[in-house]
Amino acid sequence: MKPSAAVAPYLDSLVHYAPFSEMSEDELARLFAHARVSYHAAGETLVALGATVQDCWLVLQGRVRGERGQPGESSALSALELTAGEMFPVGALLTSRPTISRFFCEDEAFILRVPAADFVAATRHSAVLADFCDRRLTFLLERSRRALQASYAAHEIAEQQLPRTLASLIRRPPVSATGGETVRSALTRMQDAAVGSIVIVDDARRPVAIVTERDIIPRVVLAGGNIDAPVSFIATSSVSTLPVHATATDAALLMAEHGFRHVVVVDGDGALAGIVSERDLFALQRHTLTGISGAIGRAGSVGQLAICAADARQLARNLIAQGIEALTMTRFVSHLNDQITRRLLDLMAQKHGLKPGDGCWLALGSEGRHEQTISTDQDNALILGASCNRERALAAATEVNAALAECGFPLCRGNIMAGNPALALTVDEWRSKFASWIERGDPQSLLQANVFFDLRPLWGDATLAETLRADVLARAAANERFLKQLAHNALAVEPPLNWLGNLSATDDVEGRRVIDLKRFGVRPFVDAARVLALAHACTATSTVERLRALAAAGKLQAREVTEWADAFSFVQGLRMRAQERSRIASAPNAVAIDDLSPMDARILKECFRQARKLQQRLAVDYP
């Protein structure tokens, strides 16, 4: 089977786009066997709302827009811009339902049209295409993670003792099986040995396939597989091996390139010698979460804690190299920063004669949301207990702010810090301040609310913070005018996509066109989630926890929340990479558009679309 003659001129360009870049020639030929190319003028409707889908449409050139709602409506519930390499309407096609969106050309376009029957058949024969259709954004994020690991592996991991040979990393005899052994037997031995993989070997003990924990659910459980069938039926036959004299760097690069979590190691005769896992490699790190935590607990001076803070930032860089998901990474960073702050507070409280029961130190902003990155300043405040000496508390707080600056957390330029007398207040004083912000709703009050509504107790008497939070949430949820003002403020910053649906620079810095990922990438998600959480008196503080809590309460759709969480995570990860490898010293949260890989540019554009969808959801509640 060959692709149709109409498609042949476009194949070279199509294979640069996911998922086509990972499909085999046979899979592409099956998909495009009867495809045809058509030209469409600007404004032309391609797929009408409520239509029965006859084709899968693939944009070759031009720009297509999809909108829910009828043409001419003042506000569509959601909009989607599609450019070269993107397909539609995949969901309606695979579920055999009428379309819920109208698709039309925003400018003239050339479209590749694949008959619906051919597309559905291709998803049955191509696991890559099926995976892409089922979880598009997640699919792209996984490919980006692989590329990220590969790009960092040589640079970062070379410093982490990875020249060691694989022979020195093999910790136990490998668990192996013959191809005729049953799935049940193989899984039983994996469980008994407490390992995550088993290698299928031939008579000479040469590896021919591998089964990992990740293969079991899709190939046995979900596929309804026979557990007494030969284990070779569920094994991955494209097993990659390295010799025992290869280095850990070689293994890390192989894992990054192919997305593997295990590398099979062979001896000089090609026989199975052992297995090295991703966990084995990164256990070589000099900086670990446990090690840094222990050092913070033992630190007796600001200087020692400054060293711990530098180690924590290096750990974050190492986590980036491993491709750790950004939300997990920010939790790690915030956890260590919390520990550093608590240790400083212990030291200063002892120096100034204060006890934890005298008050409560509040983490605000990104720290309050557990969303701190490598480059972050201070946002904190203080609740004073009834018997607390205000002067001593302010003196201690001022020293803590200065010590945090010495540890690499710059002083807040807006003076949102516990050493500011205006932000060291009793619970009743804080109630009055929040009430004033909520009642006034002026720009300055909204700005303060965006920082202080993310409060979290970090040290001292947490009941003071919980009492304040309960009162503030109830007051905010009951004030519809304030919520509407806060929502309109959240909608003022739009994700940077131009009228063509492509990435648009938000600034020129040092002669480069850049996007501020903090203001225009992260903030739309953070602000929208905060408003929705306040409206429903949700006590969660982190952005994703707020969205998930609202989904669990039936206020948001779970599938949309998953897409928003994935998009937010990618933008945060890209922001941390920009901070770590910034070529623009004056703008650590900025990424230059021409520095983005084609894959990252495509994903970032999709993430900005998701941010728009979340904002549109907010606009429905607060028109």
Secondary structure, DSSP 4 states (H G I P E B T S, - for coil): ----TTTGGGHHHHTTSTTGGGS-HHHHHHHTTT-EEEEE-TT-EEE-TTPPP-EEEEEEES-EEEESS-TT-S--S-EEEE-TT-EE-HHHHHHT---SSEEEESS-EEEEEEEHHHHHHHHHH-HHHHHHHHSHHHHHHHHHHHHHHHHHIIIIITTTTTTSBGGGG--SPPPEEETTSBHHHHHHHHHHHT-SEEEEE-TT--EEEEEEHHHHIIIIITTT--TTSBGGGTSBS---EEETTSBHHHHHHHHHHHT-SEEEEE-TTS-EEEEEEHHHHHTT-S--HHHHHHHHHH--SHHHHHHHHHHHHHHHHHHHHHT--HHHHHHHHHHHHHHHHHHHHHHHHHHHT--GGGEEEEE-HHHHTT---SS----EEEEEPTT--HHHHHHHHHHHHHHHHHTT-PPPTT--STTSGGGEEEHHHHHHHHHHHHHH--HHHHHHHHHHTT-EEEEE-HHHHHHHHHHHHHHHHT-HHHHHHHHHHHTTS---B-TTSSB--SEEETTEEEEEHIIIIIHHHHHHHHHHHHHTT----SHHHHHHHHHHTTSS-HHHHHHHHHHHHHHHHHHHHHHHT-S-TT-TTEEEGGGS-HHHHHHHHHHHHHHHHHHHHHHHH--
